[in-house]
Amino acid sequence: MKLNSTDLKNLDRINRIKIINAVSGIKPGNLIGTIDNEGSTNLAIFSSVVHLGSDPALLGFILRPTGEVPRNTYDNILANKSYTINHIHPEFTKNAHYTSAKFDASISEFERCGLTEEYIDTCKAPFVKESRFKMGMQFIEALPIKQNNTLLVIGEITSLILPDTSFESSEDINLEEINSVGISGLNSYYAITKIAEYPYVRTSEVPKF
């Protein structure tokens, strides 16, 4: 198959999203947890978390255009300057996947998708208890990407929580030991091999958990 720019533009929207989301290869699967000023929690799946620097310890993630639909994750981060990043593991890929539905801000994806809030130390935002690798984050800045109206949200790691057994003798983190999950496209999940595939999510189609 060979597609030029015109071919790509003429693809069905969902097919185009799936293809272009897959071309960069397997990306890390993470759940970002936030909370608003009234105590309502939000949990959303992201495959765009990227390392930006080690000193200070910075991570970024891409937020799609904020004008299209409500972005509860971003609103909560701006309100509290705090959020969490939690690795996804095979035991709860399905739960994590369905957090991508466009729930109302009053509905917590933790409760709706069968995951557990966990509060650790002074981090105001909730962690995912089921995750074995999680990070507390402090919001630094959001940089607009003018070409497509997305934002690069940048934060500093304030806490890092993972099993002692995940460190090898060289002090490298063994991601196979942690059994974290990667994502390709919109709905395919991988460990060493592909482990699951789920449909494009519409709110009306989210199953009961």
DRENDO-95226 format. One record per residue: residue in three letters; residue number from 1; x negated, y, z negated of N, C-alpha, C in turn. Coordinates in Angstrom, 1 decimal. Atoms other than C-alpha are relative to their C-alpha. Layout:
N
{atom 'ALA',NUM,{X,Y,Z},{X,Y,Z},{X,Y,Z}},
...
***
This chain:
209
{atom 'MET',1,{-0.8,-1.2,0.0},{0.0,0.0,0.0},{-0.9,1.2,0.0}},
{atom 'LYS',2,{0.7,-1.3,0.0},{-1.2,3.5,0.8},{1.0,1.1,0.1}},
{atom 'LEU',3,{-0.9,-1.1,0.1},{0.6,6.6,-0.2},{-0.7,1.4,0.1}},
{atom 'ASN',4,{0.6,-1.3,0.0},{-0.2,10.2,0.7},{0.8,0.9,-0.8}},
{atom 'SER',5,{-0.7,-0.9,0.9},{1.0,13.3,-1.1},{1.5,0.2,0.4}},
{atom 'THR',6,{-1.4,-0.1,-0.5},{4.1,13.5,1.1},{0.8,-1.2,-0.5}},
{atom 'ASP',7,{-0.6,1.3,0.5},{4.9,9.8,0.3},{0.4,0.1,-1.5}},
{atom 'LEU',8,{-0.3,-0.1,1.4},{4.6,10.5,-3.4},{1.1,0.9,-0.3}},
{atom 'LYS',9,{-1.0,-1.0,0.2},{6.8,13.5,-3.3},{1.4,-0.5,0.4}},
{atom 'ASN',10,{-1.3,0.6,-0.5},{9.5,11.5,-1.5},{0.5,-1.2,-0.8}},
{atom 'LEU',11,{-0.4,1.1,0.8},{9.6,8.7,-4.0},{1.1,0.4,-0.9}},
{atom 'ASP',12,{-0.9,-0.2,1.0},{12.5,8.3,-6.3},{-0.7,0.5,-1.3}},
{atom 'ARG',13,{0.7,-0.6,1.2},{11.8,10.3,-9.5},{-0.6,-1.0,-1.0}},
{atom 'ILE',14,{0.4,1.0,1.0},{11.6,7.3,-11.8},{-1.2,-0.8,0.5}},
{atom 'ASN',15,{1.1,0.8,-0.6},{9.4,5.3,-9.4},{-1.3,0.8,0.0}},
{atom 'ARG',16,{1.2,-0.9,0.0},{7.1,8.3,-9.0},{-0.6,0.1,-1.4}},
{atom 'ILE',17,{0.5,-0.1,1.4},{6.8,8.7,-12.8},{-0.7,-1.3,-0.4}},
{atom 'LYS',18,{0.6,1.3,0.3},{6.0,5.0,-13.2},{-1.3,-0.2,0.6}},
{atom 'ILE',19,{1.3,0.1,-0.8},{3.3,5.0,-10.5},{-1.0,0.9,-0.5}},
{atom 'ILE',20,{1.1,-1.0,0.4},{1.5,8.2,-11.5},{-0.4,-0.2,-1.5}},
{atom 'ASN',21,{0.3,0.3,1.4},{1.7,7.2,-15.2},{-1.0,-1.2,-0.1}},
{atom 'ALA',22,{0.8,1.2,0.0},{-0.1,4.0,-14.3},{-1.4,0.1,0.6}},
{atom 'VAL',23,{1.3,-0.1,-0.7},{-2.9,5.2,-12.1},{-1.2,0.3,-0.8}},
{atom 'SER',24,{1.2,-0.3,0.8},{-5.2,6.3,-14.9},{-0.4,-1.3,-0.8}},
{atom 'GLY',25,{0.3,1.3,0.7},{-5.1,2.7,-16.3},{0.7,0.0,-1.4}},
{atom 'ILE',26,{-0.6,0.2,1.3},{-4.2,1.5,-19.8},{-0.3,1.2,-0.9}},
{atom 'LYS',27,{0.1,-1.1,0.9},{-3.6,4.3,-22.2},{0.4,-0.4,-1.4}},
{atom 'PRO',28,{-0.4,0.4,1.3},{-3.4,4.2,-26.0},{1.4,0.2,-0.3}},
{atom 'GLY',29,{-1.3,-0.2,0.5},{0.0,3.7,-27.5},{0.1,0.5,-1.4}},
{atom 'ASN',30,{-0.1,-0.6,1.4},{0.8,5.9,-30.5},{1.4,0.5,-0.3}},
{atom 'LEU',31,{-1.2,-0.6,0.5},{3.8,7.0,-32.5},{-0.4,1.3,-0.8}},
{atom 'ILE',32,{0.3,-1.3,0.7},{3.7,10.7,-33.7},{1.2,0.3,-0.9}},
{atom 'GLY',33,{-1.0,-0.2,1.0},{5.6,11.3,-36.9},{0.0,1.5,-0.5}},
{atom 'THR',34,{-0.1,-1.4,0.4},{6.9,14.8,-37.9},{1.2,0.1,-1.0}},
{atom 'ILE',35,{-1.1,-0.3,0.9},{9.3,16.4,-40.4},{0.3,1.5,0.2}},
{atom 'ASP',36,{-0.4,-1.4,0.0},{11.3,19.6,-40.3},{0.1,0.6,-1.3}},
{atom 'ASN',37,{-0.1,-0.7,1.3},{11.9,22.2,-43.0},{1.1,-0.5,-0.9}},
{atom 'GLU',38,{-1.1,0.5,0.7},{15.1,20.5,-44.0},{-0.2,-1.4,-0.5}},
{atom 'GLY',39,{0.3,1.4,0.4},{13.4,17.1,-44.5},{0.4,-1.0,1.0}},
{atom 'SER',40,{-0.4,1.0,-1.0},{14.7,15.5,-41.3},{-1.3,-0.5,0.7}},
{atom 'THR',41,{1.2,0.5,-0.6},{12.1,13.2,-39.8},{0.2,-0.3,1.5}},
{atom 'ASN',42,{0.0,0.3,-1.4},{11.2,12.5,-36.2},{-1.1,-0.9,0.3}},
{atom 'LEU',43,{1.1,0.9,-0.4},{9.2,9.8,-34.5},{0.1,-0.2,1.5}},
{atom 'ALA',44,{0.0,0.1,-1.4},{8.2,9.7,-30.9},{-1.2,-0.7,0.6}},
{atom 'ILE',45,{1.0,0.8,-0.6},{6.1,7.5,-28.7},{-0.8,0.9,1.0}},
{atom 'PHE',46,{0.9,-0.7,-0.9},{3.1,9.0,-26.8},{-1.1,-0.9,0.6}},
{atom 'SER',47,{1.2,0.8,-0.6},{0.5,7.5,-24.4},{-1.0,1.0,0.5}},
{atom 'SER',48,{1.0,-1.0,-0.5},{-1.5,10.7,-23.9},{-1.0,0.5,-1.1}},
{atom 'VAL',49,{1.0,-0.5,1.1},{-3.5,11.0,-27.2},{-1.4,-0.2,0.5}},
{atom 'VAL',50,{1.4,0.1,-0.5},{-7.1,11.7,-26.3},{-1.0,0.7,-1.0}},
{atom 'HIS',51,{1.1,-0.6,0.9},{-10.3,12.4,-28.2},{-0.6,1.3,0.7}},
{atom 'LEU',52,{0.5,-1.3,-0.5},{-11.5,16.0,-27.9},{-1.3,0.4,-0.6}},
{atom 'GLY',53,{1.2,-0.3,0.7},{-14.4,16.1,-30.3},{-0.1,-0.7,-1.4}},
{atom 'SER',54,{0.2,0.7,1.3},{-15.9,14.6,-33.4},{-0.4,0.9,-1.2}},
{atom 'ASP',55,{0.4,-0.9,1.1},{-17.1,17.6,-35.4},{0.3,1.4,0.5}},
{atom 'PRO',56,{-1.0,0.7,0.8},{-14.6,18.8,-36.1},{0.7,-1.1,0.8}},
{atom 'ALA',57,{-0.6,1.2,-0.6},{-12.6,15.6,-35.5},{1.3,0.4,0.6}},
{atom 'LEU',58,{-1.2,-0.5,-0.7},{-10.1,16.8,-32.9},{0.6,-1.1,1.0}},
{atom 'LEU',59,{-0.8,0.8,-0.9},{-7.4,14.9,-31.0},{1.0,0.9,0.7}},
{atom 'GLY',60,{-1.0,-0.7,-0.7},{-5.1,16.2,-28.3},{1.0,-1.0,0.5}},
{atom 'PHE',61,{-1.0,0.8,-0.8},{-1.9,15.0,-26.7},{0.8,0.9,0.9}},
{atom 'ILE',62,{-0.7,-0.8,-1.0},{0.1,16.2,-23.8},{1.5,0.0,-0.3}},
{atom 'LEU',63,{-1.4,-0.1,0.2},{3.6,17.5,-24.4},{0.7,0.5,1.3}},
{atom 'ARG',64,{-0.6,-0.4,-1.2},{5.9,17.7,-21.4},{0.8,1.3,-0.1}},
{atom 'PRO',65,{-0.6,-1.3,0.0},{7.7,20.9,-20.4},{1.0,0.2,-1.1}},
{atom 'THR',66,{-0.9,-0.2,1.2},{9.5,22.3,-23.5},{1.3,0.6,0.4}},
{atom 'GLY',67,{-1.2,-0.6,-0.4},{12.2,24.0,-21.4},{1.1,-0.9,0.5}},
{atom 'GLU',68,{-1.0,0.9,-0.6},{13.8,20.9,-20.0},{0.9,-0.6,-1.0}},
{atom 'VAL',69,{-0.8,0.6,1.1},{15.0,19.2,-23.2},{-0.6,0.4,-1.3}},
{atom 'PRO',70,{0.6,-0.3,1.3},{14.6,19.8,-26.9},{-1.2,-0.8,-0.3}},
{atom 'ARG',71,{1.2,0.7,0.3},{11.2,18.9,-28.1},{-0.2,0.0,-1.6}},
{atom 'ASN',72,{0.0,0.0,1.5},{11.7,18.0,-31.8},{-1.4,-0.2,-0.6}},
{atom 'THR',73,{1.4,0.2,0.5},{8.1,16.8,-32.2},{-0.7,1.3,-0.1}},
{atom 'TYR',74,{0.7,-1.3,0.0},{6.7,20.2,-31.2},{0.6,1.0,-0.9}},
{atom 'ASP',75,{-0.7,-0.9,0.9},{9.3,22.2,-33.1},{-0.5,-0.3,-1.5}},
{atom 'ASN',76,{0.4,0.3,1.4},{8.4,20.3,-36.3},{-1.5,0.3,-0.3}},
{atom 'ILE',77,{1.4,-0.3,0.2},{4.7,20.6,-35.8},{-0.3,1.5,-0.2}},
{atom 'LEU',78,{0.1,-1.5,0.1},{5.0,24.4,-35.3},{0.5,0.4,-1.4}},
{atom 'ALA',79,{-0.6,-0.4,1.3},{7.2,24.6,-38.5},{-1.0,-0.4,-1.2}},
{atom 'ASN',80,{0.8,0.5,1.2},{4.8,22.6,-40.8},{-1.5,-0.2,0.2}},
{atom 'LYS',81,{1.4,0.2,-0.3},{1.5,22.4,-39.0},{-0.6,-1.4,-0.3}},
{atom 'SER',82,{0.4,1.3,0.5},{1.4,18.8,-40.0},{0.7,-1.1,0.9}},
{atom 'TYR',83,{-0.6,1.1,-0.7},{1.9,15.5,-38.1},{-0.9,-1.2,-0.2}},
{atom 'THR',84,{0.8,1.2,0.1},{0.7,11.9,-38.0},{0.0,-0.7,1.3}},
{atom 'ILE',85,{0.2,0.8,-1.1},{-0.6,9.7,-35.3},{-0.2,-1.5,-0.4}},
{atom 'ASN',86,{0.0,1.4,0.5},{0.0,5.9,-35.7},{-0.1,-0.9,1.2}},
{atom 'HIS',87,{0.1,1.0,-1.0},{-1.2,3.1,-33.6},{1.2,-1.0,0.1}},
{atom 'ILE',88,{-1.0,1.0,-0.2},{1.3,0.6,-32.2},{-0.6,-1.3,0.1}},
{atom 'HIS',89,{0.5,1.4,0.0},{0.9,-3.1,-32.7},{1.1,-0.9,0.6}},
{atom 'PRO',90,{-1.0,0.9,-0.8},{2.6,-6.1,-30.9},{1.3,-0.3,-0.8}},
{atom 'GLU',91,{-1.2,0.3,0.8},{5.0,-6.7,-33.8},{1.1,1.0,0.1}},
{atom 'PHE',92,{-1.1,-1.0,-0.1},{6.9,-3.4,-33.2},{-0.1,0.8,1.3}},
{atom 'THR',93,{0.0,-0.7,-1.3},{6.4,-2.5,-29.5},{1.4,0.4,0.4}},
{atom 'LYS',94,{-1.4,-0.3,-0.4},{10.1,-2.7,-28.9},{0.6,1.1,-0.8}},
{atom 'ASN',95,{-0.5,-1.1,0.8},{11.0,-0.5,-31.8},{-0.6,1.3,0.4}},
{atom 'ALA',96,{0.7,-1.2,-0.5},{8.3,2.0,-30.7},{0.5,0.5,1.3}},
{atom 'HIS',97,{-0.4,-0.4,-1.4},{9.5,2.0,-27.1},{1.3,0.8,-0.1}},
{atom 'TYR',98,{-1.3,-0.7,0.0},{13.0,3.1,-28.0},{0.1,1.3,-0.7}},
{atom 'THR',99,{0.1,-1.3,0.6},{11.9,6.1,-29.9},{-0.1,1.1,1.1}},
{atom 'SER',100,{0.0,-1.0,-1.1},{11.6,7.7,-26.4},{1.3,0.5,0.4}},
{atom 'ALA',101,{-1.3,-0.5,-0.3},{15.3,8.1,-26.2},{0.2,1.4,-0.5}},
{atom 'LYS',102,{-0.2,-1.4,0.3},{16.6,11.6,-26.4},{1.0,0.2,-1.1}},
{atom 'PHE',103,{-0.9,0.0,1.2},{18.2,11.4,-29.9},{0.2,1.5,-0.4}},
{atom 'ASP',104,{-0.2,-1.3,0.6},{19.7,14.5,-31.5},{-0.9,0.2,-1.2}},
{atom 'ALA',105,{1.0,-0.3,1.1},{17.4,16.2,-34.0},{0.5,-0.5,-1.4}},
{atom 'SER',106,{-0.5,0.5,1.2},{19.7,15.1,-36.8},{-0.2,-1.5,-0.3}},
{atom 'ILE',107,{0.1,1.5,0.1},{19.0,11.4,-36.1},{-1.5,-0.3,-0.1}},
{atom 'SER',108,{1.4,0.4,0.2},{15.7,10.0,-37.4},{-0.3,-1.3,0.8}},
{atom 'GLU',109,{0.4,1.2,-0.8},{14.0,7.6,-35.0},{-0.5,-1.1,-1.0}},
{atom 'PHE',110,{0.4,1.0,1.0},{12.5,5.9,-38.1},{1.2,-0.9,-0.3}},
{atom 'GLU',111,{-1.1,0.8,0.4},{15.9,4.8,-39.2},{0.7,-0.7,1.2}},
{atom 'ARG',112,{-0.7,0.5,-1.1},{17.5,4.3,-35.8},{-0.7,-1.1,0.7}},
{atom 'CYS',113,{0.8,1.0,-0.7},{14.6,2.2,-34.4},{-0.7,-1.0,-0.9}},
{atom 'GLY',114,{0.5,1.0,0.9},{13.9,0.2,-37.5},{-1.4,0.0,-0.4}},
{atom 'LEU',115,{1.4,-0.1,0.5},{10.6,1.6,-38.7},{0.1,0.8,-1.3}},
{atom 'THR',116,{0.0,-0.5,1.3},{9.6,2.8,-42.1},{-0.9,1.2,-0.2}},
{atom 'GLU',117,{0.8,-1.2,0.3},{8.5,6.2,-43.3},{-0.9,-0.3,-1.2}},
{atom 'GLU',118,{1.0,0.2,1.1},{5.4,6.3,-45.5},{-0.7,1.4,-0.2}},
{atom 'TYR',119,{0.6,-1.3,0.3},{4.0,9.4,-47.3},{-1.3,-0.3,-0.8}},
{atom 'ILE',120,{1.3,0.3,0.6},{0.3,9.4,-48.2},{-0.7,1.3,-0.3}},
{atom 'ASP',121,{0.7,-1.2,0.5},{-1.7,11.9,-50.2},{0.7,1.3,0.2}},
{atom 'THR',122,{-0.7,-1.3,-0.1},{-0.9,15.5,-49.3},{0.6,0.3,1.4}},
{atom 'CYS',123,{-0.6,-0.2,-1.4},{0.2,15.0,-45.7},{1.5,0.1,-0.1}},
{atom 'LYS',124,{-1.4,-0.2,0.1},{3.7,16.4,-45.5},{0.8,-0.9,1.0}},
{atom 'ALA',125,{-0.7,0.8,-1.0},{4.6,14.4,-42.3},{-0.1,-1.5,-0.3}},
{atom 'PRO',126,{-0.1,1.4,0.3},{5.6,10.8,-42.5},{-0.9,-0.9,0.9}},
{atom 'PHE',127,{0.7,1.1,-0.8},{3.3,7.9,-41.4},{1.0,-1.1,0.3}},
{atom 'VAL',128,{-0.8,1.2,-0.3},{4.6,4.7,-39.9},{-0.6,-1.1,-0.9}},
{atom 'LYS',129,{0.6,1.0,1.0},{4.2,2.1,-42.7},{-0.4,-1.3,0.7}},
{atom 'GLU',130,{0.3,1.2,-0.7},{4.1,-0.8,-40.2},{-1.3,0.1,0.8}},
{atom 'SER',131,{1.3,-0.2,-0.7},{1.0,0.7,-38.5},{-1.2,-0.3,-0.9}},
{atom 'ARG',132,{1.2,0.3,0.8},{-2.4,-0.5,-39.6},{-1.1,1.0,0.3}},
{atom 'PHE',133,{1.0,-1.0,-0.4},{-4.3,2.4,-38.0},{0.8,1.3,0.1}},
{atom 'LYS',134,{-0.7,-1.2,0.0},{-3.0,5.9,-38.8},{-0.8,1.2,-0.4}},
{atom 'MET',135,{0.7,-1.3,0.2},{-4.1,9.5,-38.9},{0.9,1.1,-0.4}},
{atom 'GLY',136,{-0.7,-1.3,0.3},{-2.9,12.6,-40.7},{-0.7,1.1,0.8}},
{atom 'MET',137,{0.5,-1.0,-0.9},{-3.2,15.6,-38.5},{0.4,1.4,-0.5}},
{atom 'GLN',138,{-0.3,-1.4,0.3},{-3.4,19.4,-39.0},{0.0,0.7,1.4}},
{atom 'PHE',139,{-0.1,-0.7,-1.3},{-2.2,21.5,-36.0},{-1.0,1.1,0.1}},
{atom 'ILE',140,{0.9,-1.0,-0.3},{-4.8,23.7,-34.5},{0.5,1.1,1.0}},
{atom 'GLU',141,{-0.5,-0.9,-1.0},{-3.4,25.2,-31.3},{0.6,-0.9,1.1}},
{atom 'ALA',142,{-0.6,0.6,-1.1},{-1.4,24.4,-28.2},{-0.4,0.8,1.3}},
{atom 'LEU',143,{0.5,-0.6,-1.2},{-2.9,25.2,-24.8},{0.9,-0.2,1.2}},
{atom 'PRO',144,{-0.9,0.2,-1.2},{-0.5,25.8,-21.8},{-0.8,-0.5,1.2}},
{atom 'ILE',145,{0.6,0.4,-1.3},{-1.3,24.0,-18.6},{1.0,0.5,1.1}},
{atom 'LYS',146,{-0.9,-0.8,-0.9},{0.2,26.4,-16.0},{0.5,-0.8,1.2}},
{atom 'GLN',147,{-0.4,0.7,-1.2},{0.3,24.0,-13.1},{1.3,-0.8,-0.1}},
{atom 'ASN',148,{-1.3,0.8,0.1},{3.1,21.8,-14.5},{0.7,0.4,-1.3}},
{atom 'ASN',149,{-0.7,-0.5,1.2},{4.2,23.8,-17.7},{-0.1,-1.0,-1.2}},
{atom 'THR',150,{0.2,0.9,1.2},{2.9,21.1,-20.1},{-0.9,0.7,-1.0}},
{atom 'LEU',151,{0.8,-0.6,1.0},{1.1,21.8,-23.3},{-1.0,-1.1,-0.5}},
{atom 'LEU',152,{0.9,0.8,0.7},{-2.1,20.3,-24.7},{0.0,0.4,-1.4}},
{atom 'VAL',153,{-0.2,-0.3,1.4},{-1.4,20.1,-28.4},{-1.3,-0.6,-0.7}},
{atom 'ILE',154,{1.3,0.4,0.6},{-4.7,20.0,-30.4},{0.2,0.0,-1.5}},
{atom 'GLY',155,{-0.1,0.1,1.4},{-5.0,18.9,-34.0},{-1.3,-0.6,-0.6}},
{atom 'GLU',156,{1.1,0.5,0.7},{-7.7,18.0,-36.5},{0.4,-1.1,-0.9}},
{atom 'ILE',157,{-0.3,1.1,0.9},{-7.8,14.7,-38.3},{-0.3,0.4,-1.5}},
{atom 'THR',158,{0.2,-0.3,1.4},{-7.3,15.2,-42.0},{-0.1,-1.2,-0.9}},
{atom 'SER',159,{0.1,1.3,0.7},{-7.0,11.6,-43.1},{0.0,-1.1,1.1}},
{atom 'LEU',160,{0.1,1.1,-0.9},{-7.9,8.3,-41.4},{0.2,-1.3,-0.8}},
{atom 'ILE',161,{-0.4,1.1,0.8},{-6.4,5.1,-42.7},{0.0,-1.3,0.9}},
{atom 'LEU',162,{0.1,1.3,-0.8},{-7.4,1.6,-41.3},{-0.6,-1.1,-0.8}},
{atom 'PRO',163,{0.5,1.1,0.9},{-8.3,-1.8,-42.6},{-1.5,0.0,-0.1}},
{atom 'ASP',164,{1.4,0.2,0.2},{-11.8,-2.4,-44.0},{-0.6,-1.0,1.0}},
{atom 'THR',165,{0.4,1.1,-0.9},{-12.0,-5.5,-41.8},{-0.1,0.4,1.4}},
{atom 'SER',166,{0.1,-0.5,-1.4},{-11.8,-3.4,-38.6},{-1.3,0.5,0.3}},
{atom 'PHE',167,{1.3,-0.5,-0.3},{-15.3,-2.2,-39.0},{-1.0,-1.2,0.2}},
{atom 'GLU',168,{1.1,1.0,-0.3},{-18.1,-4.3,-37.4},{-1.3,0.4,-0.7}},
{atom 'SER',169,{1.2,-0.2,0.7},{-21.6,-4.5,-38.7},{-0.7,1.3,0.4}},
{atom 'SER',170,{0.6,-1.3,-0.5},{-22.6,-1.5,-36.5},{0.9,1.2,-0.4}},
{atom 'GLU',171,{-1.0,-1.0,0.5},{-19.7,0.5,-38.1},{0.8,0.5,1.2}},
{atom 'ASP',172,{-1.0,-0.2,-1.0},{-17.9,0.5,-34.8},{1.4,-0.5,-0.4}},
{atom 'ILE',173,{-1.4,0.4,0.2},{-14.1,0.2,-35.0},{0.3,-1.1,1.0}},
{atom 'ASN',174,{-0.4,1.1,-0.9},{-13.0,-3.2,-33.6},{1.5,0.1,0.2}},
{atom 'LEU',175,{-1.4,-0.2,-0.3},{-9.7,-2.4,-31.9},{0.7,-1.3,0.2}},
{atom 'GLU',176,{-0.6,1.3,-0.2},{-9.1,-6.1,-31.1},{0.4,-0.5,-1.4}},
{atom 'GLU',177,{-0.3,0.4,1.4},{-9.2,-6.8,-34.9},{1.3,0.7,-0.5}},
{atom 'ILE',178,{-1.2,-0.7,0.4},{-6.6,-4.1,-35.5},{1.2,-0.4,0.9}},
{atom 'ASN',179,{-1.0,0.4,-0.9},{-4.6,-5.4,-32.5},{0.9,1.1,0.4}},
{atom 'SER',180,{-0.7,-1.1,-0.5},{-3.6,-2.0,-31.2},{0.5,-0.3,1.4}},
{atom 'VAL',181,{-0.7,0.3,-1.3},{-1.4,-1.8,-28.1},{-0.3,1.2,1.0}},
{atom 'GLY',182,{0.2,-1.0,-1.0},{-2.0,0.1,-24.8},{1.3,0.0,0.9}},
{atom 'ILE',183,{-1.2,-0.3,-0.8},{0.6,1.5,-22.4},{-0.4,0.3,1.5}},
{atom 'SER',184,{0.2,-0.3,-1.4},{0.8,1.6,-18.6},{1.3,0.4,0.6}},
{atom 'GLY',185,{-1.3,-0.5,-0.5},{3.5,3.6,-16.7},{0.9,0.4,-1.1}},
{atom 'LEU',186,{-1.0,-0.4,1.0},{6.7,4.2,-18.6},{0.3,-1.1,-1.0}},
{atom 'ASN',187,{-0.7,1.0,0.8},{7.5,0.8,-20.0},{-0.8,-1.4,-0.1}},
{atom 'SER',188,{0.7,1.2,0.0},{4.7,-1.8,-19.8},{-1.1,0.1,-1.2}},
{atom 'TYR',189,{0.9,0.0,1.2},{2.7,-2.8,-23.0},{-1.0,-1.1,0.1}},
{atom 'TYR',190,{1.1,0.9,-0.2},{-0.7,-4.5,-23.1},{-0.8,-0.1,-1.3}},
{atom 'ALA',191,{1.1,0.3,0.9},{-3.0,-6.1,-25.6},{-1.2,-0.3,0.9}},
{atom 'ILE',192,{1.0,0.4,-1.0},{-5.8,-8.0,-23.8},{0.7,-0.3,1.3}},
{atom 'THR',193,{-0.8,0.3,-1.2},{-3.1,-9.1,-21.4},{1.3,0.8,-0.2}},
{atom 'LYS',194,{-1.3,-0.6,0.1},{0.3,-7.6,-20.7},{0.9,-0.8,-0.9}},
{atom 'ILE',195,{-0.8,0.7,1.1},{2.7,-8.4,-23.6},{1.5,0.3,0.1}},
{atom 'ALA',196,{-1.5,-0.3,0.0},{6.1,-6.8,-22.8},{0.3,1.0,1.1}},
{atom 'GLU',197,{-0.5,-1.0,-0.9},{8.2,-4.8,-20.4},{1.4,0.3,-0.3}},
{atom 'TYR',198,{-1.3,-0.5,0.5},{11.2,-2.7,-21.3},{0.6,1.0,1.1}},
{atom 'PRO',199,{-0.6,-0.9,-1.0},{13.7,-0.6,-19.2},{-0.3,1.4,-0.3}},
{atom 'TYR',200,{-0.1,-1.4,0.2},{13.7,3.1,-18.7},{1.1,0.3,-1.0}},
{atom 'VAL',201,{-1.0,-0.2,1.1},{15.5,4.4,-21.8},{1.0,1.1,0.2}},
{atom 'ARG',202,{-1.1,-1.0,0.1},{18.9,6.1,-21.8},{0.6,-0.2,-1.4}},
{atom 'THR',203,{-0.5,0.1,1.4},{20.4,6.9,-25.2},{1.1,-1.0,-0.1}},
{atom 'SER',204,{-1.1,0.9,0.0},{23.5,4.9,-24.4},{-0.4,-1.5,0.0}},
{atom 'GLU',205,{0.5,1.3,-0.1},{21.4,1.8,-23.8},{-0.9,-0.5,-1.1}},
{atom 'VAL',206,{0.9,0.4,1.1},{19.4,1.7,-27.0},{0.7,-1.0,-0.8}},
{atom 'PRO',207,{-0.6,1.1,0.7},{20.1,-1.6,-28.8},{0.0,0.4,-1.5}},
{atom 'LYS',208,{0.0,-0.1,1.5},{20.9,-1.9,-32.5},{-1.2,-0.7,-0.6}},
{atom 'PHE',209,{1.2,0.6,0.7},{17.9,-2.6,-34.8},{0.4,-0.3,-1.4}},
***
